[in-house]
Amino acid sequence: MHAYRSHTCADLDLSHVGQTVRLAGWVHRVRDHGGVLFIDLRDQYGMTQVLCDPDSPVFAEVEKVRSEWCIRIDGAVKARAEGLVNPKIPTGEIEVYIRDMEVLGQAGELPLPVFGEQEYPEETRLRYRFLDLRRQSLHDNIMLRSEVVRDLRERMWDQGFTEFQTPIITASSPEGARDFLVPSRLHPGQFYALPQAPQQFKQLIMVSGFDRYFQIAPCFRDEDPRADRSPTDFYQLDMEMSFVTQDDVFAAIEPVMRGTFERFGGGRRVDAEFPRISFRDAALWYGTDKPDLRNPIKMQRVSEHFAGGGFAIFAKLLEQEGTEIRAIPAPGGGSRKFCDRMNKFAQEQGLPGMGYIFWREGDQMDMEAAGPLAKNIGHERTEAIRQQLGLGVGDAAFFLGGKPEAFEAVAGRARVVIGNELGLTDEDRFAFAWIVDFPMYERDDEGRVDFSHNPFSMPQGGMAALDGDPLEVLGFQYDLACNGYELVSGAIRNHKLDVMFRAFEIAGYSEDEVRRRFGGMVNAFQYGAPPHGGCAAGIDRMVMLLADEANIREVIMFPMNQQAQDLMMGAPSEPTPEQLRELRLRVLPQD
C-alpha cells in the first residue's frame, strides 16, 4: 500500500465496502457521539467520514486530534445505515472505521476557522492565506480559475492558434500605467521593466511570420487597487493575428468567450449576439464605456425640452457652449420617495442633485406630471419628454445637465442603481457588447494632446485622418464589456512606420524618441510588416464574474492587499545594504 493513501477523500463508494483503505488529509471537524469519534477528513478532492470507537487500537490517539491536523488513517470501508446516508457528498454512502492513524502535521490554534464561511478581516485572511484557501468557497474559486485557464487554452488551440511565451524582463513601454522597474546589476544606473503586457513582443511575433499567437500571459502594472483590479500583477489571455481586419479578431475571440461563459456560468444565459456600440453612443446611453446591458435603461439627450424653458438652472446651462441635458428613464420609479432617494444619491456623488419628473394618475384618470421640474417647464414640455422616453403612469425620469465630462460618470452610476433598485436588471445573464470607434487622442489635465488608448493602434483612415483635428481621429480600437466590466481590450495595429511616426508626433513624441523607445518595433517594421491585430482578455476578471464574486481578490490564489502589500510573505521589504551596493543604488529618506 502507498505510504500515505490508497484513495482520495472523494473516491470511495459502495463498491469499496469490505476493503481496507488508506486516506490522508486534513481534519475538517471532529464530533463526539456518545464516545464514538466522527471525523470529516478532507483533501483537495472531497470529504470522507471516518470514525473511531473505543475498540480501535488507536482510539486514545484519535481523541487528541483537532481541527486542521494533517493525518493518515488506515481503516475498513463500511456502508452507512440507510437513514444516515449523506447525499450531498460523493462518499456519503460509506464511512471508514479507523484501525491505524499517523499524525503527519499538527496544527496550532487557528487564527481563522476553516469549517464554515464566517467573515473575517481581510488582513487576517491575507496574512494566513494558506488557511483561507482551505475554506470551501475560496478553494472552489481557485479550482474554477484553473479550469477556466485550461478551457481557454484548449479553445485557442482548437481555433488554430499557437502558444508562445514572451520575456518577463524587458524595456519600459507607455501602456497607460506605471511600470515596475528592475535595476540592472551588470549595467549600473539602467533599469529593466516588467511588462505591462506582451504588446510589442506579440507584434514582433507577427512580423516574424507566425500567424496566430496566444499566451496565458502575466502582466505587471503599478496601479492603484480597485475591487476589480489587482494593484501589481494579473493574467490575461493574449492573442494576435496577421492579415486580419477588426471583424476577423471579433470572429476569433467571440466563440472563445461565449463557450467559456456557457460552460462555467452556472446555467446563466449567455447572449447569442455581441452588439457593437460606438464609444460616443456608450457614453451617451450608459455613461460608461463598459456598460451593463442586463439593465435595459438607455439615457437620452433632452436639451431641446429645457432650452429657453421655465427651469432657469437648465436654461442658463444650455446657453453655455458644450453643455447638454440628459435624461435617465426610470420605469416603475414614479414615487416621490424613490425620486428623493435618487436625488440624495447624486448629492452623495458630489453633484448638487438630480432633477426629476414622475407621472401619476390625475383627475378624471388623466396622466399628471409631478415634481419641481414639471411645475417649472409646464405640461407641453413634460409631455414631449414623456413621449420621447416612452414612459407612462408610475414611471419617472431623472435629469443631469452641464458638460458631459462633468456628470457622465455619475449618470452612469445612477443608471445602475436605478436598474438594480427597480428590479430591471436581469441578474441571470451574461450580456456582452463590443465598444468600438474609440478616440485616438484626448487632452490631459494640462491641455496637451495624448493617446487615449493603445498608442500602437491604427487610426481609422490612416495617414489622411491624422491631418485634421486630433480629437476627431478614431482608432481601430475595441473593448468587450460584460455585465459592467471590461473583459477584453484590443486593436488593429499601426504597422506602417510613416503613420506611426505621425501618430506619435501628435502626442508629443519625436521620431528620434520613438526610435529610441521602440527600436525593436521600428527596425522590424522596415522589413515587411504584415497588417495585424489582436486583443487580450482579463482572466482574473472573467473568473470573478463566473464565480459571482464582487472582489477580484476572491479568485486570485495569493493576492496583495489594498496597499499593494503581501502580508503573508512580507513584501515589499527593505533590501540589504549588500544588495544596494551590488546594484549601486541608494534609498533616499522620505520627506
N, C-alpha and C positions, 0 to 999 in steps of 0.2 A: 504494500500500500504506500502511496505517496507520503512524504514526510509531513505534509500539512493538510491535504484534503484529497478526498476521492471524488467529491462532487462540490458544486457551488451551492449556495443557500437558496437557489431558485430551481434546482434540478429535480428534487425528489418528488415522487408521486406514488400512487398505489402500486405501481409495478415494482417498486423497490422494497415493499413490505417483506420483512424477514431478513433483509440484508444487513450486514454490519458496514457502516459507512464512517468516513472521517470528514468533518467540516471544520472550517476556520473562518473567523470573522470577529465582529465587534458585538459586545453585549448591548443590545438596543434598550432592553429593560428587563428587570427581574421581578417576578411575582411569587409570593409565598402563599400557596393554597393548602392550608392545613398540614404543613410540614413537607409538602411536595413543592419543589422549586421549579418554576417555569421560566425559561429564558427565551426571549426573542433574539435569535442570532442573525446578524445582518452582515452581508458583504455587498459588493457593487451590484450584484445581480438580483438580489432579493432577500427574503426573510424565511427562516425556518424556525419552528417552535421546537426547542429541546427541553427535556425535563429530567429531574433527578429526584429520586425518592431515597429514604434512609437506607434502603437495601443496596444502593450503589456503593462500591468501594471508595469512590471519591466524593461522597456526599459532603464531608466536612470541608473539603477544598472548594467545592462549588458554593457552599454557604458564604465564602469570603468574597465571591465575585461581585463586582459593582459595575454600574453603567460605564460603557465605553472601554472596558478592559478588552484587550485583544486575546482571544483564546482559541485553542484547538480542542475538539472533542471527538471521541470515538463512541459509537452507540448503535443500537438496534432500531431499525425503522419499524414503526407500528402504525396501523390505521387508527385514525381518530374515531371515537364513538360518533354515531350518526348525528346526534344533536350538538356536537362540538366542532363540526366542520366549519372552517373559515373560508367562505367563497371569495373573499377579497384578495387572496394571495394564491399564486400557483401551487404552493406547497400546503395549502390549507386542509388537505385530506389526510395528511400524515403528521407524525411527530417522532422525534428521536429520543430514545431513552439513553441517558449518558452512562457509560461504563468506564470511561477514562477521560481525563482532561489535562491539558497543559496550558499554563498561563504564558502567553507569548509576549505580552506587554501590559503592565498595569497602567491605570490612568489615575492621576491625582484628582483633586476636587475640580469640577468643571467650571470654567468661567462663564459658560452659557450652556444650556441644555441642548442635547441633540434630539431627544424624543419630544415630539410636538413641534409647533411652529410659533412659539412665543416671539413677540417683538423684543429686540434687544438693541441698545445703542449701536450706531454704525461703527464707532471707534472700537467697541468690543468685538464686533463681528469681523472687522478687518484685521485687527491685531491677532485674532485667533481664527483666521480664515480656514485653516486646515480642519478645525472643528465645525465651523459654519458650513463647510462643504459636505459634511456628513449628513446634514439635515436633508430630508427627502425632497423638498421643493427645490432647493438650490442644486442638489445632486441631479434632479431631473432636468433642470435648465441647462446644466453643463453637458449632460448626455445629449440633450436636444441639439445643442450647438454643434457637437461632434457629428451628429447625424446630418445636420444641415450642410456642414462643410463637405462631408463625403458626397452628399447628394448633388451639390453644386459642381463638385469636381467631375463626377460621373456624367452629368448633363453636358458639361462643356466638352469633354472628350467625345461624347456621342454626337456632338454637332461639328466635329472635325477640328476643334481647337487643340493646340499642343501646349503643354505646360512647361514653362521655363522659369528659372529663378534669376533675379536681378540683384545687384550688390546692395548691401546694407550700409557700408561705409562709402560715402560719395561726396559730391560737391554741393554747396548750398545752391538753392533754386527758389525763385519767388513763386510759391504756390498759394499764397494768401494767408499763411500763418507763420509763426516764428519757428526757426529751425532749432533742433538740438545740436549743438556743436560739440565736436570731439577733437581735443588738442592732439597734434601730431608730435610724437617723441622724436622721430627722425628728421622732422622739419620744424624746428622751434619757431614759434610765432605764427604758424599756419594751422588751419583747422579743417577737419572733415565735417560733414554734416550727416546726420541720419536722414534718410529720405522721407519727405512728407508724402510721397507717392512715387511709384516707379515711372513717372511720366516720361522723362527724357529717354530712359532705357528702353521702354516699350516702343517708343517711336523709332529708336535706333534699330530695334529688332525688325521692324517693318522695312527699314532701309536695307537691312542685311538680307532681305529676301525670304524671311519667314512670314507666312501669310496670315495665320490666325493664332494669336498668342493668348494664353491666360495664365494667371497665377493667383494663388491664395496668398496675398502679399501683406506683410506687416508694414505699417506706415507710422511715422513719428511726427507729432506736431506739438509744439509747446503752446497749448491753448488753455484758456480758462475753462473749467469744467462746467458741464450742464447735465441735466438728467439724462439726455440722450447723446452725450458726448464724453469720451474719456479724455482726461487732461494730458495724456502722454502718448499712448500708442493705441492703435486699433488695427483690425484686419479688414481687408476688402477683397472681393472678387474682382481682379483687374483683368481687362481684356483689350485687345487691339486687333484691327483687321485692315488689310490692304485692299486697294481698288474697290472702295465702298462709298456709298452715299449715307446720309443720315438714316434713310429708310432701311438700309441693309443692317445697320447697327441695331435699330429697333427690332427688326425681324429676328435677329440673333439672340438678343437678351430677353425679349418678352416671354418666349416659351420656357426659358430657364426660371425666371421669376415666378411665372404663373404655376409651373409644375411644382416648384419647391413649396410655394404657399398652399397649393392644393393638398400636397402630401402631408405637411406638418401643421396645417392651420386648424386642426381640431374640429373639422367639419364646417368651419366658417366659409361662406361663399366667397369665391374669387371672381370678380367681374371679368366677363369674357373680353370686353373691349378695353383698351387703354387709350382714352381720348387724348387729343393733343390740344393744349391750351397755350396761347402766347403768354409770355411773361407779363405784358401790359394788361391783358384780359384777366390773368390770375390776380394781379394786384387790385384791379377794379372790382372783380366779382367776389374775391375771397380775402383780400387784404394781406396776402402772403404768396410766396412762390412755391409753397409746399402745402397745397390745400387738402382738406379732408373732405372728399366728395361723398362720404357717407351722410354728410349733412347737406340737405338739398337747398339751403338758403343761398341765394345769389344777390350780392349788393348791386345797386344801380345808381347812376347819376340822376339827380333830380333837381339840378341847379335852376332850370328854367322855371320851376314852380315857385321858387323863392326870390328870383331876381325882381327887384322893384316891388316886392310884397310888403305886407304889414309886419313881418317879423324882422325888426331892424338889425339884429345881430347878423343874421344870414344875408340880408340885403346889402349891408355895408361890406361884409366879407367879399361878396361877389363883385364888388367894384374894384377889388384888387386883382392884379394880373396873376394868373396861375392858380386861382382858388376855385373850389367847386363844393357842392353839397352832395353827399351820398346817403342813400337810404339802406337800412338793413331790414328787410321784411321779417316779421315775426308771426307766422301763422299760429293762432291759438294763444298769442301773448296779450290779448286785449283786455287787460285789467290794470287799474291804476297801481295796484300793489306791485305787480310784476314790472311795470314801467318804471316805478320809483326805484325798484331794486336794481334795474339795469342802469339807471341814471347814476346811482351810487357807485356801481361798478366802474363807470367811466371816470368818476372823480377819484377813485382809488388808483386808477391807472395814470393819473396826472393831468387829466383834461378837466375843463370846467364842468362838464356834464354832457348828456346826450338829450337833444330834443326828442319828443315822441308824439305820435298821434295814435289813438286806438279807436276802433269802430264798434259801436254798440247799437242795439235797437232803440229807436227814438219813438216819438209819439206816432200813433196810427201805424205802428210797425215799420216806420221809415228807418233807414240807416242814419246814424248820427256819428259824426267825428268828434272826438273829445280830446282834451289835453290842451296845454297852453299854446302850442303851435297852431292847433286847429282854430282857436279863437282869434289868433293874430292874422292868419292868412285867408281865412274865410272858406265858405263851402265850395266854391268853384275850384279853387286850387287844391283843397284836400281831396275832392272827388277825383281830380285829374291824377293826383298821386296814387290814390287807391286803385284806380283803373290801370295805371302803368305797372304797379306792383302785383296786380292780380289778387287783392285782398278783399275780405268781406267782414261780416259781423263776427266779433270775437277775435279779430286779428289786430296786430299793431305794427308800427314801423318806427324805427329809431333813426336819428339823423345826426351826422357829424359834418362839420364844414371847416374849410381852410385850405391850405396847401396840402395835397395828398400825403407828402412825405411826413407831415406833422401828425396826422391822425390815422394813417392807413393801418399801421400795425395794431393799434388799439381797436379799430373797427374789425380787423380780422379776429382778434381775441374775443370781442363781443359777439361776433357771429358764432364762434364755437360755443360760448356759454349759452347763448340763446338756443342753439340747436340741442344742446345737452339738457337744459332745464325744461324745455318744452317737449322732450321726447321725440325730436325729429330725426336724430342721428341713429342710423341703423348700426348697432354695435356688432351684429353677427355677420360681418362682411369685410373684405379687403377691397378697397377701391383705389385702383392705380390711375395715374394720369401723367402724361408727358408734358412738361413745361418747356416750351421751345421759344426761339427767337429772343434770346437774352441780349440786352445791350452789351456791346463790346467794352464800352467805357462808361465811367462815371466821374463826377467831381468829388475829390476828397474834402476833408474839413477845411482845408486851406484854399479850396477853389481850383486845385490843379487837376488836370485830366489824368486818370489812372485806369488800369484794367479793372473791370467789374467782376470778371470771372476768370477762366483759364486763359493765360496770356498766349498760349500756343494754338489758339483756335483760329480757324479760317473765317475771315469776315464774309458775310453774305454779299456777293457782288465783287469779291476780290479787290484788286488794287483800285478800281474805279470808285468803290464805296468809301475809300479812305481819303478821298479828295474833298469831301463835304464836311458837314458838322459832325465831329466825332461822337457826340451824344446821340446821334441818329443812326449810327452804324450798328447793325445787328450781327451777331455771330452765329455760326453753326454750332451752338451750344445747347445742351439739353439736360434736364434733370427728370428723374422719375420719382414722383411723390406717391406715398401710400398712407392713407389714414392720418394725414397731417405731418408726416415725416419725409424728409428727403432720403431715399434709399439708394438712388443711382445718380451719378453725375458724369457727363462726358461731352465729347465734341468731335467734329471733323477737324482734323489738324491743319495748320498752316504749313504746307510742305514746300512753299515757294520762297526762296530767300529774299527776293526783292519785296514781296508783300510782307514778309516777316520783319524786315528792317524798317519798313514804313510803319507797320503797326506798333512796333516798339518805340519808334521815334515820336509818335503821337503821345505815348505815355511817358516821354521824357528820357528814354534810353537812346544813347548814340549808337551808331553802328559799331564803333570800337568797343563799347561796353557790352553790347550783345555778343560780339565775337569773343570777348574775354570771358564772359559769364557762361556762355553756352557754346563754347568752342567745339565740343564734340558734335552737337547737332548741326552747327553751321558747316563744319567740314563735311559731315555726312550728306547734307542736302546739296552739296556741289557735285555729287556723283550719282545722280539718277534716283531721287527720292520719289516713291510712289504716292499717289493720293491715299490717305489712310485716316482712320478714326476709330474711336472706341469709347469705353466708359469703365466705371468702377462702381461696384455695389458694396455698401457697408454691411459687413456680415454681422457685427455686433448689434446694429440697429435692426436688421432683419430678424435676428433671433429674439430680440426684445419684443418685437411685435408678435411673433409667433408664440412666445411664452406668455403673452399678455402681461408683461411687466411694465411698470412706469419708469423704472430707473435702469440704465444700462449696466450698472454695477452688478445687477442680479443675474446677468448672463455672461460675465467675464470671470474666469477662474480666480485670478489674483489681481483685482483692480486697485487703483490708487484711491485715496480719499479726496474730498473736495479741495484740499490744499496741495494736491499732487504729491502726496506722501505715501510710501509703502510702510504702513505701521508694523507689518509682520517682519519685514526684512531690514527695516531701519534705513530706508532710502528716502531722500538723498542724505548722504553722510559727508563728513568733512574728510578731505584727503589727508594723507600723512605728509609731513614735511619732505620725506624722501620722494614721494610721488610728485610733489610740486617741483622739487629741484630737478628731477629727471625730465619733466616737461617744460622746465624753465618758465614756470608760472608763479604768480604771487596773488594772493587773495587780498583785496583791499577791504578795510573795515567799513561797515555800513555807516552812512551819515547819521 
